């Protein structure tokens, strides 16, 4: 897609030729199917009211079907129509999933915003989207969402704000209680057969996904049912063996791509259960897994690392756990190895916010080497070449930049950015329609791709390329390390030297000498060794849970500058 159009049907045809599916349903249709087939089975559980099990909210497929239809009729009764814009700004609450289902049936668009966004970012996104309806929490960890949305409403008189509250919380002035949309009196005027007059379009833009950028107003990717389910959720569910009896524990935000794919779409596709955890701590995760017989964890690598390296990982019965899914960043080799030794395979979904997850492992019969070190094999419907700086597709064994092709729709309200993203200005249009990821990767002879790092993160020391992930994978197994990130620090002679930022295990104090000896014992080339170690209490994380290496590079650059003064 170029410009502000959606996509051409030749894109759909090409995706089908590459193996993608064809169907004519939206998320709501799967909800109805699941209510019919699995009505009394639990569908969604959350800890929005509190982490104590007595406060958990539990919804069966029948409950969800009734609630969603009640919201649909109440919104229709209040004037919401096809093509409308709905924004949610919620933690991991069931209502976020409800809004996906509601808007899919009405034919409206839904943008879920990350609760980590600040005021300026939030106001910028609202101004860009111009929502008709906003569903928010009043306040979250010091972020006063109600104040921000009321401020935005001064320039958007048509926006109605609904607030989701917990017991004892007040509804801010100028907003509505979300419970109004669950008012059962609406059934006096509507009946279930009225839903037949509504038909969501799987080819129309439905879900909007703000990117996990760290500066400015996030760009907003546009997604349709056909690409979300066509080559993402269906492929992921089938490759990972998702089934009716799975219980997923979702910690990453429902507003993100992984949250939508694993926490909303795959349970809709398979009929399994999702548990949405609102606030994270390692003990709660392990206790909840034991108590609820969780089978799949869905998080970002930073949080998985915290749990697997904590004492709680070995203190609870986690025998029900059969799979750990992650995306957004590489996982340390030591963490993957520890999961592997427990008989728990990992499922890395590699991709971008714009085109979604494009590859993953083929679990049956997968080798240990591929399970622990590879991003996977492209899903059906995708083309994922690795190219050199001239744009030539590289053979197995050669490192180059990873490109991705799939059905894509660009950014909401940003035709120029959309065109720039899918126009190949670097090699004269050879790869127009593909997205340049900025990642470096290499295929092996079996078709598995290994991501070796980001182009911008690659360290150039005296003319020699150093891929930080390689060094991080070694250091992550050091007994004094809980988390580690390797970046380049400026050097007037060599260009870069290696700096390791470390979150140490409790009571440990790793040094440069410790790390250099450890890497020497493992046969790592000397030019890759860290020449400085910086200790942190925690890693700086972006809204998507990725370690912000740009922040780390700035930190060490400023430290070096101060030391030279």
Residue pairs with C-beta under 8 A, 6 or more apart in sequence:
1 7
1 8
1 11
1 408
1 409
1 410
1 418
1 422
1 433
2 418
2 419
2 422
2 423
2 432
2 433
3 410
3 415
3 418
3 419
4 410
4 415
4 418
6 203
6 204
6 205
6 222
6 224
6 409
7 407
7 408
7 409
11 407
11 408
12 203
12 226
12 407
15 230
15 231
15 381
15 406
15 407
16 22
16 381
18 380
18 381
18 382
18 383
19 231
19 379
19 380
19 381
20 230
20 231
20 380
20 381
20 407
21 229
21 230
21 231
21 234
21 381
22 230
23 202
23 226
23 229
23 230
24 202
25 202
25 225
26 104
26 105
26 200
26 201
26 202
26 206
26 225
27 100
27 101
27 104
27 200
27 225
27 264
27 265
27 268
28 68
28 101
28 102
28 104
28 105
28 200
29 200
30 268
30 269
31 61
31 64
31 65
31 68
31 101
31 268
32 65
34 43
34 61
34 65
34 268
34 271
35 61
35 62
35 64
35 65
37 271
38 61
38 244
38 271
39 60
39 61
39 62
39 65
40 60
40 61
40 62
41 60
41 61
41 244
41 271
41 273
42 58
42 59
42 60
42 273
43 59
43 60
43 61
43 63
43 64
43 267
43 273
43 274
44 58
44 59
44 64
44 94
44 97
44 267
44 273
44 274
44 276
45 56
45 57
45 58
45 59
45 273
45 274
45 275
45 276
45 292
46 56
46 57
46 92
46 93
46 94
46 275
46 276
46 277
46 278
47 55
47 56
47 92
47 275
47 276
47 277
47 278
47 279
48 57
48 91
48 92
48 93
48 94
48 164
48 166
48 276
48 278
49 55
49 56
49 57
49 166
49 167
50 166
51 278
51 279
51 284
53 291
57 94
59 67
59 94
61 271
64 94
64 97
64 98
64 101
67 98
67 182
68 98
68 101
68 102
68 105
69 192
69 195
70 181
70 182
70 183
70 184
70 186
70 187
71 98
71 99
71 102
71 181
71 182
72 102
72 105
72 106
72 195
72 198
73 186
73 187
73 189
73 190
73 194
74 180
74 181
74 182
74 183
74 186
75 102
75 106
75 133
75 181
76 106
76 190
77 186
77 189
77 190
78 160
80 86
80 106
80 108
80 132
80 133
81 106
81 108
82 106
82 107
82 108
83 107
83 108
83 109
84 106
84 108
84 109
84 132
84 133
85 108
85 109
85 111
85 129
85 130
85 131
85 132
85 133
86 99
86 102
86 103
86 108
86 109
86 110
86 111
86 131
86 132
86 133
86 134
86 135
87 110
87 111
87 112
87 113
87 125
87 126
87 129
87 131
87 133
87 134
87 135
88 95
88 96
88 99
88 110
88 111
88 112
88 113
88 134
88 135
88 136
88 255
89 112
89 113
89 115
89 117
89 122
89 134
89 135
89 136
89 137
89 145
89 149
90 96
90 112
90 115
90 135
90 136
90 137
90 164
90 254
90 255
91 115
91 137
91 140
91 253
91 278
92 250
92 251
92 253
92 254
92 259
92 263
92 276
92 277
92 278
93 164
93 254
93 276
93 278
94 276
95 135
95 164
95 178
96 112
96 254
96 255
97 254
97 263
97 264
97 274
97 276
99 110
99 112
99 135
100 110
100 112
100 207
100 260
100 264
102 108
102 110
103 109
103 110
103 206
104 200
104 206
104 225
105 195
105 198
105 200
106 198
106 200
107 198
107 199
107 200
107 201
107 204
108 206
109 205
109 206
109 207
109 208
110 206
110 207
110 208
111 125
111 129
111 131
111 207
111 208
111 209
111 210
111 220
112 207
112 208
112 209
112 253
112 254
112 255
112 260
113 122
113 125
113 210
113 255
114 210
114 212
114 253
114 255
114 256
114 543
114 544
115 137
115 140
115 141
115 143
115 253
115 255
116 253
116 543
117 125
117 143
117 210
117 218
117 543
118 143
119 143
119 148
120 217
121 216
121 217
121 218
122 145
122 148
122 149
122 152
123 148
123 151
123 152
124 216
124 217
124 218
125 210
125 217
125 218
125 220
126 134
126 149
126 152
126 156
126 159
127 152
127 155
128 217
128 220
128 412
128 413
129 208
129 220
129 412
129 413
130 156
130 159
131 156
131 159
132 158
132 159
132 160
133 159
133 160
133 162
134 149
134 159
134 160
134 161
134 162
135 162
135 163
135 164
135 178
136 145
136 146
136 149
136 161
136 162
136 163
136 164
137 145
137 163
137 164
137 165
138 144
138 145
138 146
138 163
138 165
138 169
138 170
138 171
138 172
138 175
139 145
139 146
146 161
146 163
146 172
146 175
147 172
149 159
149 161
149 175
150 161
150 172
150 174
150 175
152 159
153 159
153 161
153 174
160 176
161 174
161 175
161 176
162 175
162 176
162 177
162 178
162 180
162 181
163 171
163 172
163 175
163 176
163 177
163 178
164 178
165 171
165 177
165 178
171 177
200 206
200 225
201 225
202 224
202 225
202 226
202 229
203 224
203 225
203 226
204 224
205 222
205 223
205 224
205 409
205 412
206 223
206 224
206 225
206 228
207 223
207 224
207 228
207 260
208 220
208 221
208 222
208 223
208 412
209 220
209 221
209 223
209 255
209 256
209 257
209 260
209 353
210 218
210 219
210 220
210 221
210 255
210 353
211 218
211 219
211 220
211 221
211 353
211 354
212 218
212 256
212 328
212 353
212 542
212 543
212 544
212 546
213 219
213 542
214 542
214 543
214 548
214 550
214 551
219 411
219 414
219 417
220 411
220 412
220 413
220 414
221 353
221 354
221 409
221 410
221 411
221 412
222 409
222 410
222 411
222 412
223 356
223 409
224 407
224 409
226 407
227 355
227 356
227 406
227 407
227 408
227 409
228 260
228 261
228 265
228 356
229 265
229 269
230 381
230 407
231 356
231 379
231 380
231 381
231 382
231 406
231 407
232 261
232 265
232 356
232 357
232 379
233 261
233 265
233 266
233 268
233 269
234 269
235 360
235 379
235 380
235 381
236 242
236 261
236 262
236 266
236 347
236 349
236 357
236 360
236 379
237 266
237 269
237 270
239 347
239 360
239 361
239 362
239 363
239 379
240 296
240 323
240 325
240 347
240 360
240 363
241 323
241 363
241 364
242 266
242 269
242 270
242 272
242 296
243 270
243 272
244 270
244 271
244 272
245 272
245 295
246 267
246 270
246 272
246 273
246 295
246 296
247 272
247 273
247 274
247 275
247 292
247 293
247 294
247 295
247 296
247 320
248 262
248 263
248 266
248 267
248 272
248 273
248 274
248 275
248 294
248 295
248 296
248 297
248 298
249 275
249 277
249 285
249 288
249 289
249 292
249 294
249 296
249 297
249 298
250 259
250 262
250 263
250 274
250 275
250 276
250 277
250 298
250 299
251 277
251 280
251 285
251 297
251 298
251 299
251 303
252 258
252 259
252 298
252 299
252 300
252 303
252 328
252 545
253 259
253 543
253 544
254 260
254 263
254 264
254 276
256 328
256 544
257 327
257 351
257 353
257 356
257 357
258 298
258 300
258 325
258 326
258 327
258 328
258 349
258 357
259 298
261 349
261 356
261 357
262 274
262 296
262 298
262 325
263 274
263 276
263 298
264 274
266 272
267 273
267 274
275 288
275 292
275 294
277 284
277 285
277 288
280 303
282 306
282 307
282 310
282 312
282 313
283 310
283 312
285 297
285 307
285 312
286 307
286 310
286 312
286 313
286 315
286 316
286 318
287 312
287 316
288 294
289 297
289 316
289 318
289 320
289 321
290 316
290 317
290 318
290 320
293 320
294 320
294 321
295 320
295 321
295 322
295 323
296 321
296 322
296 323
296 324
296 325
297 304
297 307
297 321
297 323
297 324
297 325
298 325
298 326
299 324
299 326
299 545
300 326
300 327
300 328
300 329
300 544
300 545
300 546
301 326
301 328
301 329
301 330
301 331
301 332
301 335
301 545
302 329
302 483
302 539
302 541
302 545
302 546
302 547
303 545
304 324
304 326
304 331
304 335
305 331
305 332
305 335
305 476
305 482
305 483
306 482
306 483
307 313
308 335
308 338
308 339
309 335
309 482
309 483
309 505
313 338
318 342
321 342
321 344
322 344
322 345
323 344
323 345
323 346
323 347
324 339
324 344
324 345
324 346
324 347
325 346
325 347
325 348
325 349
326 346
326 347
326 348
326 349
327 348
327 349
327 350
327 351
327 357
328 544
328 545
328 546
329 545
329 546
329 547
330 451
330 469
330 472
331 346
331 348
332 472
332 473
332 476
332 477
332 483
332 484
333 372
333 373
333 473
333 474
333 476
333 477
334 473
334 476
334 477
335 476
336 346
336 371
336 372
337 372
337 477
339 345
339 346
340 346
340 368
340 371
340 372
345 361
345 363
345 366
345 371
346 371
346 372
347 360
347 361
347 363
348 360
348 361
348 374
348 375
348 376
349 357
349 359
349 360
349 376
350 357
350 358
350 359
350 360
350 375
350 376
350 449
350 451
351 357
351 358
351 359
351 404
352 358
352 404
352 435
352 437
354 408
354 410
354 411
354 421
354 435
355 382
355 404
355 405
355 406
355 407
355 408
355 435
356 406
357 379
358 378
358 379
358 382
358 384
358 404
358 406
359 375
359 376
359 377
359 378
359 379
359 382
359 384
359 449
360 375
360 376
360 377
360 379
361 370
361 371
361 374
361 376
361 377
361 448
362 376
362 377
370 446
370 448
373 450
374 444
374 448
374 449
374 450
375 441
375 448
375 449
375 450
375 451
376 448
376 449
377 447
377 448
377 449
378 384
378 449
381 406
381 407
382 404
382 405
382 406
383 404
383 405
383 406
383 434
384 402
384 403
384 404
384 405
384 449
385 393
385 394
385 402
385 403
385 431
385 434
386 393
386 394
386 398
386 399
386 400
386 401
386 402
386 403
386 441
386 442
386 443
386 449
387 393
387 394
387 400
387 401
387 403
387 427
387 431
388 394
388 398
388 400
388 401
389 400
389 426
390 427
391 424
391 426
391 427
391 428
391 430
391 431
394 400
394 442
394 443
395 443
396 442
396 443
396 444
396 445
397 442
397 443
397 444
397 445
398 442
399 440
399 441
399 442
399 452
400 440
400 441
400 442
401 436
401 437
401 438
401 439
401 440
401 441
401 455
402 437
402 439
402 440
402 441
402 449
402 451
403 431
403 434
403 435
403 436
403 437
404 434
404 435
404 437
405 433
405 434
405 435
408 422
408 435
410 417
410 418
410 419
410 421
410 422
411 417
411 418
411 421
421 435
422 432
422 433
422 434
422 435
423 429
423 432
424 430
424 431
424 432
424 434
424 436
426 436
438 454
438 455
438 456
439 451
439 453
439 454
439 455
440 451
440 452
440 453
440 454
440 455
440 458
440 467
441 449
441 450
441 451
441 452
442 449
442 450
442 452
443 449
443 450
444 450
451 469
452 467
452 469
452 470
453 467
453 468
453 469
453 470
454 549
457 468
457 487
457 488
457 549
458 465
458 466
458 467
458 468
459 465
459 466
459 467
459 468
459 486
459 487
459 488
459 496
459 498
460 466
460 488
460 495
460 496
461 488
461 491
461 494
461 495
461 496
461 497
461 498
461 527
462 493
462 494
462 495
462 527
463 495
464 527
466 488
466 496
466 498
466 527
466 528
468 485
468 486
468 487
468 549
470 524
470 528
471 486
471 498
471 500
471 519
471 524
471 528
471 530
472 484
472 485
472 486
474 518
474 519
474 522
474 524
475 481
475 484
475 486
475 500
475 502
475 515
475 518
475 519
475 530
476 483
476 484
478 484
478 510
478 514
478 515
478 518
479 505
479 508
480 502
480 504
480 505
480 508
480 509
480 510
480 514
481 502
481 503
481 504
481 505
481 508
481 510
482 502
482 503
482 504
482 505
483 502
483 503
483 538
483 539
484 500
484 501
484 502
484 503
485 500
485 501
485 539
485 547
485 549
485 552
486 498
486 499
486 500
486 501
486 530
487 499
487 501
487 549
487 552
487 553
487 556
488 496
488 497
488 498
488 499
488 553
489 496
489 497
489 498
489 499
489 532
489 553
489 556
489 557
489 560
490 496
490 557
490 560
491 497
497 531
497 532
498 528
498 529
498 530
498 531
498 532
499 530
499 531
499 532
499 533
499 534
499 552
499 556
500 515
500 530
500 532
500 533
500 534
501 533
501 534
501 535
501 536
501 539
501 552
501 555
501 556
502 510
502 533
502 534
502 535
502 536
503 535
503 536
503 537
503 538
503 539
504 510
504 535
509 535
510 533
510 535
511 533
512 530
512 531
512 532
512 533
515 529
515 530
515 533
516 529
516 530
519 528
519 529
520 526
520 529
532 556
534 555
534 556
534 559
539 547
539 548
540 547
540 548
540 551
540 552
541 547
541 548
542 548
